[in-house]
């Protein structure tokens, strides 16, 4: 497995949705690739932090509007 293949499988890997052979290939790659190991760790940290966010409906309306505007213009 190479890094590009791992990136394509990261969500399924973290959800435990890979078949055993593919999961083993991912685990073997992670054992040898510090970059991908870091990538997975960052993904896990992001998932944990996002899980701590309050529900969007609890944000004040002006804050929610500002965030939505910022994200709409982010890719430009």
Residue pairs with C-beta under 8 A, 6 or more apart in sequence:
1 25
1 26
1 28
1 29
2 29
3 29
3 33
3 35
3 36
5 29
6 13
6 26
6 29
6 30
6 33
6 36
6 39
7 39
9 18
9 22
9 26
10 39
10 40
10 43
12 18
13 23
13 26
13 40
14 40
14 43
14 44
14 47
18 26
29 36
30 36
30 37
30 40
56 64
59 67
